[in-house]
Amino acid sequence: MLNAAESHGEAMSDEAHAFVPGHITGFFTVDRGDDPIETGSRGGGLALSDGVAVTVSRGPETEITLNDEEIEVEAVKRVLDALRTTATVTAETPLPLGSGFGVSGGLALGTALAANAVFGHGLSYNELVTIAHGAEVQAGSGLGDVVAQARGGVPLRLEPGGPQFNYIDAIPARSRIEYVTLGELSTADVVGGDTETLTTAGERALSTVVKEPTLSTFVQASRQFSREAELLTPDVKAVIDDVAEAGGDAAMAMLGETVFALGTGLSDAGYDANVCAIYPPGATIEDEG
C-alpha cells in the first residue's frame, strides 16, 4: 500500500484541509471478516452537510484537536501509523461525538485525505478510504461510516468492507434534515456483543429500501430496524412519536440517542432542532485556490 508513499516522499504543502460529511446510519448489519478491510456493515444512511473539517500539518508528534480541545482518537492515530508519519490534526465540527454522526469516521477519513496531500504519499482515493476504514474497524468506533462518507448522498451499502470488497448503491434524492441529540450510545458496546438479532433486522430493512429506494421508505425502515434490533430507547421513541403526531417522519440515528427527521418534522413537533441537508458529494480535499 505504501510503496507509492515511499517513492513520492516530497511534501506537497505545509498543510491541507479536508471536509468529510457527517453520516447518520438508519440501519445496519455487523459483518466480520478475516481482515479489517473486509469487515464492515451493510445498511443505509444519510451524508450530511454538517460534517468534520480537518486540517493536517507537519509535526514531530501526533496531536489531535477537536473544537479547540485536545482529544485522543485511536482511529486517527492508526491512520497516521499506516501512513508512517506524525502530524498535527486540527478539526472542527458542529456535530456531537458518540451520538450517531460518524465524527470519528470523519476524523479518520479527513486525516487520511489531508495527510496524503501534505506529505505527498501519492495514494488514490480508494487507498485512503481503505486505510481510514481499516483504522475505524480496528479502533472499534465504526463499521460503515467511512465508506458512506466517501460516497456522499444517501448511500446503501449492499456489501461490507472497504472499497475492494464493498458494493454501494444509493437513493437518488436530496432533502432538508433536522436532528435532535439526547445523549450518547457506545458503538463498541453494541457491535461487540451478540449481533445476530441486529443483523437480521438490518438485512430486512436493507431489502425493504432496495425494493423501494425512496427517502420515505428509508425512514420507515430505519424506525422498524430500531425496534427489531432492540436499540430504541424510551426517550427517542417519545420524540419519534411526537413527530408522527405532527404529521412528520422521524427515526433514530445509529448509534446514538439522536432523532433525525426529513423536512421540518422536528420543528413542526415543537423541537428546537439542528438543521442541515443531505450532502451529495463525498469527502474531499478543499481547494486552496
C-alpha positions in Angstrom: 0.0 0.0 0.0 2.8 2.4 0.8 5.3 1.9 -2.0 3.7 5.0 -3.7 4.2 6.9 -0.4 7.9 6.0 -0.3 8.5 6.9 -3.9 6.7 10.2 -3.6 8.3 11.5 -0.4 8.2 15.2 -1.1 5.8 17.3 0.9 3.2 18.9 -1.3 2.4 21.7 1.1 2.7 22.8 4.7 -0.9 21.9 5.5 -4.0 20.7 3.8 -7.8 20.9 4.6 -10.4 18.1 4.1 -14.1 18.2 4.5 -16.0 15.0 5.4 -19.8 15.0 5.6 -21.4 13.7 8.8 -23.2 10.4 8.4 -26.4 9.2 10.1 -27.0 5.4 9.8 -30.6 4.4 9.7 -30.0 0.6 9.8 -27.0 -1.7 9.6 -25.7 -5.2 9.9 -22.4 -6.4 11.5 -20.2 -8.4 9.1 -16.9 -9.7 10.5 -14.2 -10.7 8.0 -10.7 -12.2 8.3 -9.2 -8.8 7.8 -10.3 -5.3 9.0 -10.7 -4.1 5.4 -13.1 -7.0 4.7 -15.0 -6.3 8.0 -17.8 -3.8 7.9 -21.6 -3.4 7.7 -24.4 -3.4 5.2 -27.0 -0.8 5.6 -28.3 2.7 4.7 -27.6 6.2 5.8 -27.6 9.9 5.1 -24.4 12.0 4.4 -24.9 15.5 6.0 -23.8 19.0 5.1 -22.9 19.3 8.8 -19.6 17.5 8.8 -16.0 17.5 10.0 -13.4 20.0 8.7 -9.9 18.5 9.2 -6.6 20.4 8.8 -3.4 18.3 8.8 0.0 20.0 9.2 3.5 18.6 9.7 4.5 18.0 13.3 7.2 16.0 15.2 4.5 14.3 17.3 0.9 13.4 16.6 -1.5 15.9 18.3 -5.3 15.8 17.7 -7.5 18.8 18.5 -11.3 18.8 18.0 -13.2 22.1 18.5 -10.1 23.6 20.3 -9.9 20.7 22.8 -7.1 18.1 22.7 -8.5 14.6 22.3 -7.4 11.0 21.8 -8.9 9.3 18.7 -7.5 5.9 18.1 -8.7 5.7 14.5 -6.8 8.9 13.6 -3.6 7.6 15.2 -4.0 4.3 13.3 -4.4 6.2 10.0 -1.1 8.2 10.6 0.7 5.0 11.7 -0.4 3.3 8.4 1.0 6.4 6.6 4.2 6.1 8.6 4.0 9.7 9.7 3.2 12.1 12.6 1.2 15.2 12.2 -0.8 17.9 13.9 -4.5 17.3 13.2 -6.9 20.1 13.9 -10.6 19.5 13.4 -13.9 21.4 13.8 -17.4 20.1 13.7 -20.9 21.2 14.9 -21.7 17.5 15.4 -21.6 15.8 18.9 -19.2 12.9 19.5 -20.7 9.5 20.2 -24.2 10.4 19.1 -24.5 8.6 15.7 -23.0 11.2 13.3 -19.8 9.4 12.2 -17.5 12.0 13.7 -14.7 9.5 14.4 -15.0 8.2 10.8 -14.9 11.8 9.6 -11.8 12.4 11.6 -10.1 9.3 10.3 -11.0 9.9 6.6 -10.2 13.6 6.7 -6.8 12.9 8.3 -6.1 10.3 5.6 -7.0 12.7 2.7 -5.2 15.7 4.1 -2.1 13.8 5.3 -1.8 12.3 1.8 -1.8 15.9 0.3 0.6 17.3 2.8 3.2 14.5 2.7 2.9 13.7 -1.0 2.2 10.0 -0.4 0.6 9.7 -3.8 -2.2 7.4 -2.7 -5.5 7.2 -4.5 -8.9 7.9 -3.0 -9.8 4.2 -2.6 -6.5 3.5 -1.0 -7.1 6.3 1.5 -10.6 5.2 2.2 -9.3 1.7 2.8 -6.8 3.0 5.4 -9.4 5.0 7.2 -12.0 2.2 7.1 -9.5 -0.3 8.5 -8.5 2.1 11.2 -12.1 2.7 12.3 -12.8 -1.1 12.4 -9.6 -1.8 14.4 -10.4 1.1 16.8 -14.0 -0.3 17.3 -15.5 3.1 16.6 -17.4 2.3 13.4 -18.1 -0.3 10.7 -19.6 1.6 7.7 -19.4 5.3 8.3 -16.1 5.9 6.4 -17.2 4.2 3.1 -20.6 6.0 3.3 -18.9 9.4 4.0 -16.6 8.8 1.0 -19.7 8.2 -1.2 -21.9 11.1 0.0 -25.7 11.4 -0.7 -27.9 8.6 0.6 -25.6 5.5 0.3 -26.9 2.0 0.5 -24.1 -0.4 1.5 -25.0 -3.7 -0.2 -21.8 -5.5 0.7 -19.5 -4.9 3.7 -15.9 -3.7 3.9 -13.5 -1.3 2.2 -13.6 -0.3 -1.5 -12.1 -3.5 -2.7 -14.9 -5.6 -1.2 -18.0 -3.5 -0.8 -20.7 -2.6 -3.3 -22.5 0.7 -2.7 -25.8 1.8 -4.3 -27.8 5.0 -3.4 -31.1 6.6 -3.2 -31.0 9.5 -5.7 -32.6 12.1 -3.5 -31.9 15.3 -1.5 -33.8 16.8 1.5 -33.6 19.1 4.4 -32.7 17.1 7.5 -33.4 18.1 11.1 -31.9 16.4 14.2 -32.0 16.4 18.0 -29.5 14.7 20.2 -30.5 13.4 23.6 -27.3 11.5 24.6 -24.6 9.0 23.6 -24.5 5.3 23.0 -21.3 3.2 22.7 -20.7 1.8 19.3 -18.2 -0.7 20.7 -20.6 -2.0 23.3 -23.4 -2.6 20.7 -21.3 -4.1 17.8 -19.0 -6.0 20.2 -21.9 -8.1 21.7 -24.3 -10.6 20.2 -25.3 -9.0 16.9 -27.5 -11.8 15.4 -30.8 -10.1 16.1 -29.5 -6.7 14.9 -28.0 -8.1 11.7 -31.3 -9.9 10.8 -33.2 -6.7 11.4 -30.6 -4.8 9.3 -30.9 -7.3 6.4 -34.7 -6.9 6.4 -34.5 -3.1 6.4 -32.0 -3.0 3.6 -34.1 -5.4 1.5 -37.1 -3.1 2.0 -35.3 0.0 0.9 -33.6 -1.7 -2.1 -37.0 -2.7 -3.4 -38.4 0.9 -3.0 -35.4 3.3 -2.8 -37.1 6.5 -1.5 -36.4 8.7 1.5 -39.8 7.9 3.0 -39.1 4.2 2.8 -35.7 4.7 4.2 -37.0 6.5 7.3 -39.8 3.9 7.8 -37.3 1.0 7.5 -35.0 2.8 10.0 -37.8 3.1 12.5 -38.6 -0.6 12.2 -35.0 -1.5 12.5 -34.5 0.3 15.8 -37.5 -1.6 17.2 -36.5 -5.0 15.9 -32.8 -4.6 16.8 -33.9 -3.6 20.3 -32.0 -0.3 20.2 -34.9 2.1 20.5 -34.7 3.9 23.8 -37.8 5.4 25.6 -36.7 9.0 25.2 -36.0 8.6 21.5 -39.3 6.8 21.0 -41.2 9.7 22.6 -39.6 12.2 20.2 -40.4 10.0 17.2 -44.0 9.7 18.4 -44.3 13.4 18.7 -43.1 13.9 15.2 -45.5 11.4 13.9 -48.4 13.1 15.7 -47.4 16.4 14.0 -47.5 14.6 10.6 -43.8 14.1 10.2 -41.4 11.3 9.5 -38.5 10.6 12.0 -36.3 7.8 13.1 -33.3 7.0 15.4 -29.7 7.5 14.3 -27.3 4.6 14.8 -25.6 4.6 17.2 -26.7 7.4 19.4 -29.6 8.8 21.3 -30.4 11.0 18.3 -33.6 11.6 16.3 -33.5 12.7 12.7 -36.4 13.8 10.6 -37.0 14.7 7.0 -38.0 18.3 6.1 -39.4 20.2 9.1 -40.6 17.2 11.1 -38.9 18.0 14.4 -39.7 21.7 14.1 -43.3 21.0 13.4 -43.4 18.9 16.6 -42.1 21.8 18.7 -38.4 20.8 19.0 -35.5 23.2 18.7 -33.8 21.1 16.1 -30.4 21.5 14.3 -30.9 21.9 10.6 -28.7 20.7 7.7 -29.2 18.9 4.4 -28.2 15.7 2.6 -24.7 16.3 1.2 -24.4 14.7 -2.3 -20.5 15.0 -2.7 -18.4 12.6 -0.7 -15.3 13.6 1.4 -12.9 15.9 -0.4 -9.7 18.0 -0.1 -10.7 21.6 -0.1 -9.3 23.7 -2.9 -6.9 26.4 -1.6 -7.1 28.2 -5.0 
